Amino acid sequence: MPSRAANYSALSEADFIERANARLEEVYGPRRDEIMRRLMTLLMHQRSALDTSPKPTWSERDQVLITYGDTIIDGDRPPLEVLDDFLATRLNGTFSGLHILPFFPWSSDDGFSVIHYREVNPSLGDWQDIRRLASRVDLMVDLVINHVSRDSLWFTDYLSGTQPGRDYFIEMDPETDLSMVTRPRNSPLLVPVSTRRGTRYLWATFSEDQIDLNFANPDVLLEFVGILLYYVQQGARIIRLDAVTYLWKEVGTNCVHLPQTHAIVRLLRAILDFMAPGTLLITETNVPHHENMSYFGLERLGLERPGLERPGPERLDPERSGLERQSPDRLEDKRSMPDEAHMIYQFTLPPLLVHTLTSGDATTLSDWARSLPTLPPGCTYFNFTASHDGIGVRALEGLLPQHELDIMLELMHRFGGYVSMKTNPDGSDSPYEINITYYDAMKGTRRGADAWQVERFLCSQNLMLALQGIPGVYIHSLTATLNDHGGVERSGKLRSINRRRWPKEELDELIDSRSTPTREAFTSLKRRLNIRANEPCFHPEATQRVLDTPPGIFAIERGPLANGRRLLAIYNISDKRQPLEIAELCEGEWYDVLKDGKRWNPHPEERDILRPYRSLWLVQP
């Protein structure tokens, strides 16, 4: 397991009771005391099975691999065993964390329509395989909290009118005006279901097979608290709240980010801080950037404005990172500390990098990065470029003008991708996400495909790795996977384009061959990740400053640390040679960590020029 900065403080029982009562009051009002008694009974019953000792937080060594349990297959071997072998032989020590996408029995959406929450899909392996992986790396597990499969026992209970599932779902009169509801899909919101009581219409945000759960019923909340703690018992270190944006429904609202949703996220955070301190909570909210930021709790704390002064880092090891550590007794009021998600997905980054690297202009990327607020203590970003889903475009709302977005969407079509749509309140459809592999999204520029695909793609990954936060690398980025149009034809789902299953023998051959994009991406990213993990300037809480550069260059400074060390990450995001007109390069001597820390002394002809898609990581000790 990776070493980290310092321990994460546990929440005392008194503090937990105070916070939990407040959250339950927000959600359930006069029923608070009854639900609190039931919650405490559940927690006390589970506490003996959990490690409640403080655990370390994050450091520059934290890097997460994202994959399905069966992305790599090898005959009849259990895929989770194959994955464990791949980590041990190909990626030993490269990643500190592993996000295995839903590995439970499921009926659709490649795992996100869960049938049994406490079982491992037998086609993948068993809980012993999961625990073995969790002993090797920090395991991220999905809590698919918004909806459940129609094949679940809860839904069977609903159909027959028996407990506990009878009241787990949201019935709605089909004549109800739900036009204000924000949709991530263009399928019908209400699904007709035949029950013993006749036809009923149920709320289904994502599909007719994914029926939304009714959190107005506290039994549902308590059920998921039990599931959450069960995952922690099995070794989960990071809990991902899937589609949590849509958790609470209230007719007459847009049904996203409602106060009850935030209160439930804060309650789950308090439970983890009390029962399993150091277990991290990450929210998956594919929405415009300012909405995504709300899951840090910044608006509630009055910390939402960029540049506002905030408390400094509180859990950093000065001997390792050179960052000052703030004593706990200086944190004056725990109630003013962030108590919602530890991490949020940086959903703006994937589409914004596509725009930047295909247009050859970093202006919007630089402006956006400058606008990011200083992170409050105990919070960080989860940076990524690709995932099992498509490249969401909602996060670009307010950042890119419509004509720029239209140009990017048309280009992704030309590069073999698709565009999925969502339904708007007025009944119209608009783009929701691009379905394409990230490698093929980098096939060219607005002028079309060119010979720079590998270099452009690696530039996108190298840039993401340097940004403040914790990086997540999708396995198909690690392998430079091409668009899987055959997968789309077989499944009928556009997202299958980026969910290829690799036969292990074929993948091994591509990695070991002398000249393949897979080998080049795999070896380059692995090397860059290993360098990053040993550079203290990449600590998630090391400061970030965007430098003034020409449009063809993007550059940031990480640090300086308490010991004076700082790092410049500089990128040519275009297919043209770019002048290195960066004032900071004139300040003292710099050392190139990508070249074994040697003094940066480029050839005279290259000193003031950066070649297309070149990356520099320069440090000043």
Backbone torsions as a table, in degrees:
resi	resn	phi	psi	omega
1	MET	NA	144.8	-176.9
2	PRO	-71.2	149.2	174.9
3	SER	-80.8	149.3	-177.9
4	ARG	-132.5	-177.9	-168.6
5	ALA	-70.7	-54.8	-173.3
6	ALA	-162.0	176.6	-176.8
7	ASN	-81.8	151.0	177.2
8	TYR	-94.4	125.0	-174.5
9	SER	-70.7	138.7	176.1
10	ALA	-78.9	153.5	175.7
11	LEU	-89.4	127.5	-179.4
12	SER	-67.8	161.0	-179.8
13	GLU	-61.7	-40.3	-179.5
14	ALA	-64.2	-44.9	179.1
15	ASP	-65.0	-38.8	179.5
16	PHE	-62.8	-46.8	-178.6
17	ILE	-60.1	-40.3	178.7
18	GLU	-62.4	-46.3	-177.8
19	ARG	-69.0	-44.7	-177.7
20	ALA	-62.8	-42.3	177.5
21	ASN	-59.8	-41.8	-179.4
22	ALA	-64.7	-41.8	-179.4
23	ARG	-68.4	-43.5	179.9
24	LEU	-65.4	-33.6	175.9
25	GLU	-62.5	-42.7	180.0
26	GLU	-62.2	-35.6	-172.7
27	VAL	-91.7	-44.6	-169.5
28	TYR	-116.4	-1.7	174.6
29	GLY	57.2	-123.7	-173.0
30	PRO	-64.9	-13.3	179.1
31	ARG	-85.2	2.7	-172.9
32	ARG	-53.4	-51.4	-172.7
33	ASP	-61.9	-42.7	179.5
34	GLU	-62.2	-44.4	-177.9
35	ILE	-69.8	-35.6	179.2
36	MET	-63.6	-40.3	177.5
37	ARG	-61.5	-43.4	179.7
38	ARG	-66.6	-38.9	178.9
39	LEU	-63.6	-45.4	-179.0
40	MET	-64.9	-37.2	176.7
41	THR	-61.0	-43.9	179.0
42	LEU	-63.1	-45.6	-177.0
43	LEU	-67.1	-43.0	-179.5
44	MET	-66.0	-31.2	177.3
45	HIS	-68.6	-32.4	-176.1
46	GLN	-91.2	-19.2	-166.9
47	ARG	-63.0	-34.4	-178.1
48	SER	-65.6	-20.5	-178.5
49	ALA	-90.8	-0.3	-176.5
50	LEU	-116.2	151.4	174.8
51	ASP	-86.6	108.9	-176.9
52	THR	-96.4	7.0	177.9
53	SER	-73.7	148.6	-179.9
54	PRO	-58.8	145.3	179.9
55	LYS	-122.6	157.7	179.2
56	PRO	-69.5	157.7	179.2
57	THR	-95.6	-133.1	-173.4
58	TRP	-110.2	163.7	175.7
59	SER	-148.2	-175.0	177.7
60	GLU	-63.9	-15.0	-178.3
61	ARG	-79.5	-8.6	-176.0
62	ASP	-79.1	118.7	179.7
63	GLN	-149.8	133.6	-169.4
64	VAL	-117.7	131.7	171.9
65	LEU	-93.6	131.8	-179.3
66	ILE	-108.8	127.8	-178.6
67	THR	-161.1	155.7	165.7
68	TYR	-76.0	157.4	179.4
69	GLY	-65.2	-22.6	-177.2
70	ASP	-120.8	29.9	176.3
71	THR	-64.3	-32.8	176.9
72	ILE	-114.0	124.4	-177.9
73	ILE	-121.2	148.5	-177.2
74	ASP	-144.9	83.4	179.1
75	GLY	60.5	-130.7	-177.4
76	ASP	-93.2	2.5	179.4
77	ARG	-65.3	140.9	175.0
78	PRO	-57.4	126.5	-176.4
79	PRO	-56.0	-33.6	178.4
80	LEU	-66.4	-30.9	174.6
81	GLU	-68.9	-39.8	177.1
82	VAL	-63.4	-42.5	178.6
83	LEU	-62.0	-44.0	178.8
84	ASP	-60.5	-41.8	178.3
85	ASP	-64.4	-40.2	179.5
86	PHE	-63.0	-42.8	177.8
87	LEU	-62.9	-41.8	-175.2
88	ALA	-72.0	-36.7	-173.9
89	THR	-95.9	-37.3	-175.8
90	ARG	-98.0	-28.7	-170.1
91	LEU	-130.9	27.5	-176.3
92	ASN	-59.3	118.2	178.3
93	GLY	82.7	-3.7	-177.4
94	THR	-77.8	-43.2	-178.0
95	PHE	-111.8	136.1	175.4
96	SER	-86.8	-21.7	-174.6
97	GLY	-133.5	159.1	-179.8
98	LEU	-140.0	120.5	173.1
99	HIS	-99.7	105.5	173.4
100	ILE	-91.1	114.0	178.9
101	LEU	-59.8	162.2	-165.2
102	PRO	-41.5	120.4	-176.7
103	PHE	-109.3	22.3	-178.2
104	PHE	-95.4	164.2	171.4
105	PRO	-58.1	135.3	-173.9
106	TRP	-144.0	165.6	-178.5
107	SER	-118.9	-17.1	179.2
108	SER	-165.4	177.6	176.1
109	ASP	57.2	34.3	175.9
110	ASP	48.3	41.9	173.5
111	GLY	115.1	-20.5	-174.7
112	PHE	-89.0	14.5	168.4
113	SER	-121.3	85.9	-167.0
114	VAL	-80.6	134.2	175.7
115	ILE	-93.1	-48.6	-179.7
116	HIS	-128.6	116.9	-176.3
117	TYR	-76.1	-24.1	-175.2
118	ARG	-105.7	19.5	178.7
119	GLU	-125.1	152.4	171.7
120	VAL	-95.8	136.0	177.4
121	ASN	-56.8	117.0	-175.9
122	PRO	-60.9	-19.9	177.1
123	SER	-72.6	-13.3	177.9
124	LEU	-100.0	-37.0	-175.2
125	GLY	153.4	-143.1	-178.3
126	ASP	-146.1	-177.2	-177.6
127	TRP	-64.5	-27.8	177.0
128	GLN	-62.3	-39.5	176.5
129	ASP	-63.9	-41.4	179.4
130	ILE	-63.6	-45.7	-179.2
131	ARG	-64.8	-34.2	178.1
132	ARG	-65.2	-43.1	176.8
133	LEU	-63.7	-39.0	-179.9
134	ALA	-66.7	-23.9	177.0
135	SER	-78.5	-19.0	-178.9
136	ARG	-90.0	-39.5	-175.4
137	VAL	-141.3	167.6	172.6
138	ASP	-72.6	122.5	-173.8
139	LEU	-95.2	128.1	172.0
140	MET	-99.9	128.6	-177.3
141	VAL	-123.3	139.1	177.8
142	ASP	-80.9	128.0	166.3
143	LEU	-100.7	97.6	-177.0
144	VAL	-79.5	89.0	-161.8
145	ILE	-97.0	-20.4	-173.7
146	ASN	-82.7	-31.3	-171.0
147	HIS	-150.1	168.8	-177.4
148	VAL	-143.0	160.4	-179.5
149	SER	-69.7	148.7	173.1
150	ARG	-66.0	-17.6	179.3
151	ASP	-88.0	2.9	-178.5
152	SER	-74.7	159.2	177.5
153	LEU	-66.0	-31.9	178.0
154	TRP	-61.0	-41.7	-178.5
155	PHE	-71.3	-34.5	174.7
156	THR	-60.7	-42.1	175.6
157	ASP	-58.9	-43.4	-179.0
158	TYR	-60.2	-46.9	-177.7
159	LEU	-60.7	-36.6	-178.1
160	SER	-90.7	-7.6	179.1
161	GLY	76.4	29.2	-179.2
162	THR	-113.9	161.2	179.2
163	GLN	-82.8	154.9	3.6
164	PRO	-87.9	-14.2	-170.4
165	GLY	-76.7	-7.5	-175.0
166	ARG	-54.5	-38.3	-176.7
167	ASP	-111.7	25.5	-177.0
168	TYR	-88.7	-4.7	-172.7
169	PHE	-126.1	169.4	-171.3
170	ILE	-109.9	105.3	175.3
171	GLU	-83.1	144.3	-177.2
172	MET	-146.5	135.8	173.6
173	ASP	-64.6	124.8	-176.9
174	PRO	-61.7	-14.0	178.2
175	GLU	-86.1	-5.1	-179.5
176	THR	-63.6	138.0	178.0
177	ASP	-77.6	105.8	179.7
178	LEU	-114.7	25.5	-174.8
179	SER	-66.3	-20.4	-179.0
180	MET	-80.5	-13.8	-173.9
181	VAL	-67.1	128.3	176.2
182	THR	-77.9	129.3	-175.5
183	ARG	-114.7	138.3	171.3
184	PRO	-93.1	-0.4	-177.8
185	ARG	-135.7	170.9	175.1
186	ASN	-112.7	17.1	173.7
187	SER	-82.2	162.7	178.3
188	PRO	-59.5	141.4	-179.9
189	LEU	-73.8	-37.0	-179.1
190	LEU	-104.6	134.6	-177.6
191	VAL	-113.4	125.3	176.9
192	PRO	-72.8	135.9	-177.8
193	VAL	-134.1	132.7	177.9
194	SER	-86.8	120.4	179.1
195	THR	-123.8	178.1	176.8
196	ARG	-66.3	-17.6	179.9
197	ARG	-98.2	9.9	-177.7
198	GLY	101.6	-170.4	-178.5
199	THR	-75.6	129.8	176.3
200	ARG	-124.1	154.1	-180.0
201	TYR	-112.2	123.8	-175.6
202	LEU	-113.6	148.0	179.3
203	TRP	-71.5	128.2	-180.0
204	ALA	-142.9	93.4	-174.7
205	THR	-62.3	-39.0	-169.2
206	PHE	-105.0	-42.4	-179.7
207	SER	-164.2	168.0	-179.6
208	GLU	-69.7	-13.4	177.3
209	ASP	-96.8	-7.0	-178.7
210	GLN	-116.8	94.6	-173.0
211	ILE	-91.9	126.7	-176.6
212	ASP	-66.6	145.6	180.0
213	LEU	-92.9	152.4	-173.3
214	ASN	-99.3	92.7	-179.2
215	PHE	-77.6	-4.5	169.8
216	ALA	-67.7	-18.0	173.0
217	ASN	-91.1	111.3	-176.2
218	PRO	-62.0	-19.6	176.0
219	ASP	-60.1	-35.0	179.1
220	VAL	-66.5	-45.6	178.1
221	LEU	-57.9	-48.7	-177.9
222	LEU	-64.9	-34.4	176.3
223	GLU	-60.5	-43.8	-178.0
224	PHE	-75.1	-26.9	172.2
225	VAL	-62.1	-43.4	177.4
226	GLY	-61.9	-41.6	178.8
227	ILE	-64.9	-43.6	178.1
228	LEU	-55.2	-49.3	-178.2
229	LEU	-68.1	-31.0	177.3
230	TYR	-64.5	-41.3	178.1
231	TYR	-63.4	-39.1	178.1
232	VAL	-63.8	-39.9	177.9
233	GLN	-61.5	-31.7	-179.3
234	GLN	-83.6	0.7	174.1
235	GLY	113.6	2.5	-179.9
236	ALA	-64.4	132.1	175.5
237	ARG	-104.9	-27.2	-179.7
238	ILE	-127.4	128.9	178.8
239	ILE	-107.8	122.1	-179.8
240	ARG	-99.9	118.6	179.3
241	LEU	-86.5	99.9	-175.9
242	ASP	-73.5	133.3	173.4
243	ALA	51.1	33.4	-175.4
244	VAL	-66.9	-19.8	178.5
245	THR	-48.4	-38.4	-169.2
246	TYR	-99.8	15.2	-167.2
247	LEU	-60.7	-46.0	-174.0
248	TRP	-103.8	134.0	-179.0
249	LYS	-113.6	137.4	177.9
250	GLU	-148.0	113.7	-178.4
251	VAL	-58.7	137.3	-178.0
252	GLY	95.2	0.9	176.0
253	THR	-124.4	176.4	177.1
254	ASN	-81.7	-7.4	175.3
255	CYS	62.4	28.5	171.6
256	VAL	-127.9	140.7	176.4
257	HIS	57.1	30.6	-178.6
258	LEU	-66.7	155.6	-177.8
259	PRO	-54.2	-35.8	179.4
260	GLN	-65.5	-34.8	177.1
261	THR	-62.5	-48.6	178.9
262	HIS	-62.3	-37.8	180.0
263	ALA	-64.3	-38.9	179.7
264	ILE	-69.2	-39.1	176.0
265	VAL	-61.6	-42.0	179.5
266	ARG	-67.3	-33.5	176.0
267	LEU	-65.9	-44.7	179.0
268	LEU	-63.0	-36.7	176.3
269	ARG	-62.8	-44.6	179.6
270	ALA	-62.7	-39.4	178.9
271	ILE	-62.0	-43.9	179.2
272	LEU	-67.1	-41.2	179.6
273	ASP	-64.2	-28.4	179.8
274	PHE	-86.3	-45.9	-172.4
275	MET	-89.3	-33.7	-175.6
276	ALA	-145.9	66.8	-175.4
277	PRO	-56.7	135.6	-176.2
278	GLY	99.2	-11.3	171.0
279	THR	-77.2	128.8	-171.1
280	LEU	-100.2	145.2	-179.5
281	LEU	-112.7	127.9	178.5
282	ILE	-126.6	133.4	-178.5
283	THR	-100.8	134.5	177.7
284	GLU	-102.0	101.5	-174.2
285	THR	-134.6	93.5	-176.8
286	ASN	-84.6	81.8	-173.7
287	VAL	-141.2	172.3	175.5
288	PRO	-52.3	150.6	-167.9
289	HIS	-55.4	-46.3	-176.5
290	HIS	-65.6	-29.1	176.5
291	GLU	-72.3	-40.3	178.7
292	ASN	-60.1	-40.8	-178.9
293	MET	-61.9	-23.3	-176.7
294	SER	-63.7	-19.2	-177.9
295	TYR	-79.3	-3.0	164.4
296	PHE	-79.0	-16.4	-173.7
297	GLY	82.2	19.2	-175.4
298	LEU	-65.1	-41.0	-177.8
299	GLU	-65.6	-38.8	179.0
300	ARG	-63.9	-32.5	-178.4
301	LEU	-90.3	-1.5	-177.2
302	GLY	71.4	29.4	-176.3
303	LEU	-116.0	23.4	-172.1
304	GLU	-83.5	-12.1	-173.1
305	ARG	-85.5	130.2	178.5
306	PRO	-55.9	136.7	175.4
307	GLY	86.3	-4.1	-179.7
308	LEU	-68.6	136.6	-179.6
309	GLU	-67.4	137.8	-179.5
310	ARG	-137.5	166.2	176.2
311	PRO	-58.6	146.1	180.0
312	GLY	-77.4	179.4	-179.8
313	PRO	-57.5	141.2	-173.9
314	GLU	-115.3	-13.8	-174.5
315	ARG	-134.0	58.3	-177.3
316	LEU	-118.0	144.1	-178.8
317	ASP	-89.5	106.8	-176.2
318	PRO	-63.8	-27.7	-179.7
319	GLU	-70.0	-33.3	-178.3
320	ARG	-90.4	-50.2	-170.4
321	SER	-96.9	-15.9	-175.9
322	GLY	75.7	9.1	179.4
323	LEU	-96.7	141.9	178.3
324	GLU	-68.5	141.7	178.7
325	ARG	-105.7	132.5	-177.9
326	GLN	-91.8	129.4	-179.9
327	SER	-67.4	140.3	-179.2
328	PRO	-57.1	-30.3	-177.2
329	ASP	-73.3	-6.7	175.3
330	ARG	-88.0	-10.5	177.7
331	LEU	-85.3	96.2	-161.1
332	GLU	-66.2	-42.3	-173.2
333	ASP	-136.3	109.6	-178.0
334	LYS	-59.0	-26.2	-178.6
335	ARG	-69.9	-18.5	178.3
336	SER	-91.7	-0.5	179.5
337	MET	-86.0	149.1	177.3
338	PRO	-57.3	133.7	-178.4
339	ASP	-136.6	29.2	177.7
340	GLU	-111.1	-122.9	-178.0
341	ALA	-75.7	143.8	170.4
342	HIS	-74.5	-36.0	-177.5
343	MET	-136.0	149.6	169.7
344	ILE	-127.5	148.9	175.4
345	TYR	-69.1	136.3	177.9
346	GLN	-88.4	75.0	-172.5
347	PHE	-66.3	-19.9	179.6
348	THR	-69.8	-29.9	-170.3
349	LEU	-63.7	-49.0	-176.2
350	PRO	-56.6	-52.1	-179.4
351	PRO	-70.9	-31.6	-178.4
352	LEU	-68.6	-34.9	175.8
353	LEU	-69.0	-37.0	175.6
354	VAL	-60.3	-47.9	177.8
355	HIS	-58.1	-46.0	-175.3
356	THR	-63.9	-47.7	-173.0
357	LEU	-81.0	-19.2	175.3
358	THR	-91.5	-21.0	177.3
359	SER	-94.5	-22.8	-177.2
360	GLY	73.8	22.9	-177.4
361	ASP	-133.4	117.8	-176.9
362	ALA	-94.3	9.4	-174.4
363	THR	-58.8	-49.9	-178.2
364	THR	-66.2	-40.9	177.7
365	LEU	-60.3	-45.0	-179.9
366	SER	-64.4	-44.0	179.8
367	ASP	-62.5	-42.6	179.1
368	TRP	-63.7	-46.5	-178.4
369	ALA	-62.5	-35.1	176.5
370	ARG	-66.5	-29.0	-174.8
371	SER	-79.8	-10.7	-176.7
372	LEU	-64.7	131.0	179.2
373	PRO	-70.8	154.8	174.6
374	THR	-60.8	133.0	-177.9
375	LEU	-71.2	134.8	175.2
376	PRO	-74.1	163.5	-179.1
377	PRO	-56.6	139.6	175.9
378	GLY	77.5	12.0	179.8
379	CYS	-127.6	145.8	173.9
380	THR	-155.2	170.6	178.3
381	TYR	-92.2	151.5	168.4
382	PHE	-106.7	103.8	-175.9
383	ASN	-89.2	139.0	179.4
384	PHE	-157.4	161.5	173.9
385	THR	-114.6	-32.0	-177.4
386	ALA	-136.7	155.4	177.5
387	SER	-152.2	-176.6	178.0
388	HIS	-64.8	-25.0	175.9
389	ASP	-85.5	-177.7	176.0
390	GLY	-80.3	-173.2	176.3
391	ILE	-88.5	99.8	-177.5
392	GLY	-63.5	140.2	-178.7
393	VAL	-111.0	-5.3	180.0
394	ARG	-63.5	-30.0	-178.7
395	ALA	-66.5	-12.9	179.0
396	LEU	-86.6	-5.2	-179.7
397	GLU	-59.0	125.9	-177.9
398	GLY	87.4	-9.7	179.1
399	LEU	-102.4	-44.1	-179.2
400	LEU	-111.0	136.1	172.2
401	PRO	-66.7	156.0	-173.7
402	GLN	-57.5	-39.5	-177.2
403	HIS	-66.1	-32.1	176.7
404	GLU	-69.6	-39.9	177.2
405	LEU	-63.8	-41.9	180.0
406	ASP	-61.7	-39.8	178.4
407	ILE	-62.5	-43.1	-179.3
408	MET	-65.6	-42.9	-179.9
409	LEU	-63.0	-42.6	179.1
410	GLU	-64.1	-38.3	178.9
411	LEU	-65.0	-40.0	179.1
412	MET	-65.7	-32.9	171.9
413	HIS	-60.3	-45.2	-179.6
414	ARG	-63.7	-28.7	179.9
415	PHE	-90.0	12.7	173.5
416	GLY	95.2	9.6	-178.0
417	GLY	-94.8	178.0	178.1
418	TYR	-128.1	170.0	176.1
419	VAL	-129.4	123.0	175.5
420	SER	-90.3	148.2	-173.7
421	MET	-112.7	161.7	172.3
422	LYS	-128.5	158.8	178.5
423	THR	-94.1	131.8	178.7
424	ASN	-91.9	163.0	-179.7
425	PRO	-55.4	-28.4	-179.7
426	ASP	-85.3	4.5	178.4
427	GLY	92.5	-9.4	178.6
428	SER	-79.6	164.7	176.6
429	ASP	-108.0	149.3	175.8
430	SER	-145.9	159.6	-177.8
431	PRO	-60.8	137.7	178.2
432	TYR	-112.5	-43.6	180.0
433	GLU	-156.5	155.5	173.6
434	ILE	-95.2	132.5	177.6
435	ASN	-105.8	106.2	-175.8
436	ILE	-167.8	152.4	171.4
437	THR	-74.3	149.8	-177.7
438	TYR	-66.9	-30.3	177.5
439	TYR	-63.4	-44.4	179.9
440	ASP	-75.4	-21.5	173.8
441	ALA	-65.4	-19.8	-179.8
442	MET	-100.6	24.0	-175.1
443	LYS	-67.1	-25.0	-178.0
444	GLY	-171.0	-161.5	176.9
445	THR	-115.3	-169.1	179.1
446	ARG	-65.2	-15.9	176.0
447	ARG	-81.6	-8.6	179.6
448	GLY	119.5	-176.5	-179.7
449	ALA	-64.9	149.3	-179.7
450	ASP	-148.3	-168.4	-175.2
451	ALA	-91.7	6.1	-174.4
452	TRP	-100.4	14.8	-172.0
453	GLN	-57.0	-49.5	-178.1
454	VAL	-61.9	-48.0	-177.9
455	GLU	-64.4	-41.8	179.6
456	ARG	-63.4	-44.2	179.3
457	PHE	-62.0	-47.0	-178.9
458	LEU	-64.5	-33.3	175.4
459	CYS	-61.5	-41.9	179.1
460	SER	-61.1	-40.4	-179.1
461	GLN	-72.2	-43.2	179.8
462	ASN	-62.3	-37.3	179.0
463	LEU	-65.7	-45.8	179.5
464	MET	-59.2	-39.6	-176.4
465	LEU	-64.4	-24.8	-175.7
466	ALA	-88.4	-14.1	-175.0
467	LEU	-73.4	153.5	-179.6
468	GLN	-61.8	128.9	-179.3
469	GLY	133.7	-164.2	177.4
470	ILE	-112.1	127.6	-178.3
471	PRO	-84.1	143.5	171.8
472	GLY	-120.2	127.7	-177.1
473	VAL	-114.8	117.6	176.7
474	TYR	-71.3	138.7	-173.5
475	ILE	-58.9	-30.3	-179.6
476	HIS	-76.4	-13.7	167.7
477	SER	-78.6	-39.6	178.5
478	LEU	-60.5	-29.8	-176.9
479	THR	-106.5	7.0	179.8
480	ALA	48.1	51.6	-176.3
481	THR	-71.5	139.0	176.9
482	LEU	-83.3	163.7	176.1
483	ASN	-54.4	129.8	-179.4
484	ASP	-99.1	78.2	-179.6
485	HIS	-67.7	-29.9	175.9
486	GLY	-62.9	-38.3	177.1
487	GLY	-63.7	-37.2	177.4
488	VAL	-64.6	-42.7	179.9
489	GLU	-64.8	-39.5	-178.2
490	ARG	-70.3	-40.8	-174.4
491	SER	-92.2	-25.1	-173.1
492	GLY	75.0	10.5	-177.9
493	LYS	-115.1	129.8	-176.8
494	LEU	-64.2	-31.9	-178.0
495	ARG	-67.6	-16.3	178.9
496	SER	-64.4	-14.9	179.7
497	ILE	-60.3	-23.4	-175.7
498	ASN	-122.0	29.4	-178.0
499	ARG	-132.5	37.5	-177.4
500	ARG	-61.5	146.1	172.3
501	ARG	-102.7	123.0	-177.1
502	TRP	-91.4	122.6	165.1
503	PRO	-64.2	130.4	-173.5
504	LYS	-57.2	-40.5	-178.3
505	GLU	-62.2	-41.4	179.5
506	GLU	-67.5	-43.0	-179.8
507	LEU	-65.2	-42.8	177.5
508	ASP	-57.6	-42.8	-178.7
509	GLU	-63.8	-41.8	-180.0
510	LEU	-67.0	-38.4	179.1
511	ILE	-69.4	-36.8	-175.5
512	ASP	-87.2	-13.6	179.2
513	SER	-68.4	156.2	-174.0
514	ARG	-73.8	-33.1	-173.0
515	SER	-141.4	85.6	173.3
516	THR	-140.4	149.7	175.1
517	PRO	-57.3	-34.5	178.9
518	THR	-61.4	-47.3	179.5
519	ARG	-63.3	-44.2	-177.4
520	GLU	-63.9	-43.9	178.8
521	ALA	-66.3	-45.7	-175.9
522	PHE	-62.9	-49.6	-176.7
523	THR	-69.9	-38.5	-179.2
524	SER	-67.3	-46.2	-178.9
525	LEU	-68.4	-38.6	178.3
526	LYS	-61.5	-44.6	178.7
527	ARG	-62.8	-45.0	-178.8
528	ARG	-64.6	-38.6	177.8
529	LEU	-64.7	-40.6	-179.8
530	ASN	-67.8	-35.0	175.1
531	ILE	-67.7	-45.2	-178.5
532	ARG	-58.4	-41.2	-175.7
533	ALA	-65.1	-15.8	-179.0
534	ASN	-111.6	14.5	179.5
535	GLU	-110.1	108.8	-176.0
536	PRO	-61.8	-21.9	178.2
537	CYS	-66.8	-14.6	178.2
538	PHE	-93.9	11.7	172.6
539	HIS	-55.0	136.3	-177.3
540	PRO	-54.9	-25.2	-178.0
541	GLU	-101.7	5.4	170.9
542	ALA	-70.2	137.9	-173.9
543	THR	-66.0	161.4	179.9
544	GLN	-132.9	133.9	177.5
545	ARG	-133.6	130.4	178.2
546	VAL	-85.0	130.1	-177.1
547	LEU	-89.1	157.3	175.4
548	ASP	-79.5	121.9	-176.4
549	THR	-142.0	164.4	170.1
550	PRO	-65.2	163.1	-176.9
551	PRO	-58.2	-27.7	-177.9
552	GLY	-82.4	-0.1	-178.2
553	ILE	-123.5	138.5	168.2
554	PHE	-119.1	133.3	-177.8
555	ALA	-148.1	141.6	176.5
556	ILE	-133.8	155.2	170.5
557	GLU	-109.1	130.0	172.7
558	ARG	-107.7	126.8	-172.7
559	GLY	99.8	-161.2	5.2
560	PRO	-73.9	151.5	176.5
561	LEU	-82.0	175.2	-178.3
562	ALA	-61.2	-28.5	179.8
563	ASN	-88.5	6.6	176.9
564	GLY	92.7	-10.3	-178.2
565	ARG	-68.0	136.9	175.5
566	ARG	-144.3	160.7	-176.0
567	LEU	-133.9	136.4	171.7
568	LEU	-107.0	124.1	173.6
569	ALA	-107.7	117.7	-171.6
570	ILE	-126.4	135.1	-174.4
571	TYR	-136.7	131.4	166.0
572	ASN	-86.6	111.3	-175.6
573	ILE	-97.1	19.5	-176.9
574	SER	-126.9	172.6	177.5
575	ASP	-95.9	18.6	177.5
576	LYS	-120.3	150.7	172.8
577	ARG	-64.6	135.3	-174.0
578	GLN	-119.7	140.2	176.6
579	PRO	-70.3	138.6	178.7
580	LEU	-89.0	69.6	-178.9
581	GLU	-91.9	72.3	-176.8
582	ILE	-125.0	114.1	-173.6
583	ALA	-58.8	-36.0	-175.8
584	GLU	-62.2	-24.4	-179.4
585	LEU	-68.8	-16.0	179.6
586	CYS	-85.2	-4.2	-174.3
587	GLU	-96.2	96.7	173.9
588	GLY	74.3	-166.7	-178.3
589	GLU	-95.6	146.3	-179.8
590	TRP	-124.0	150.2	-178.7
591	TYR	-124.7	137.4	-173.3
592	ASP	-91.4	104.4	-177.8
593	VAL	-70.3	-17.3	177.5
594	LEU	-80.7	-8.5	176.5
595	LYS	-124.3	52.5	174.6
596	ASP	59.5	29.6	174.9
597	GLY	73.2	16.6	179.1
598	LYS	-71.7	153.6	179.5
599	ARG	-58.8	134.7	-179.6
600	TRP	-74.4	108.9	-177.6
601	ASN	-143.4	71.6	-174.2
602	PRO	-66.8	162.8	175.8
603	HIS	-56.0	141.8	-177.1
604	PRO	-51.2	-33.6	-179.7
605	GLU	-73.9	-17.6	-176.7
606	GLU	-108.3	-5.1	-175.5
607	ARG	-56.8	-39.4	-176.4
608	ASP	-107.2	14.2	-177.8
609	ILE	-134.5	137.5	175.7
610	LEU	-114.1	124.6	-177.3
611	ARG	-66.8	160.6	-178.5
612	PRO	-53.5	129.9	174.3
613	TYR	61.7	19.6	177.8
614	ARG	-77.3	145.7	177.1
615	SER	-119.0	141.4	173.8
616	LEU	-125.5	133.7	168.4
617	TRP	-119.9	101.3	-176.1
618	LEU	-110.9	132.3	-179.9
619	VAL	-116.0	151.7	173.0
620	GLN	-123.8	99.8	-174.5
621	PRO	-60.1	NA	NA
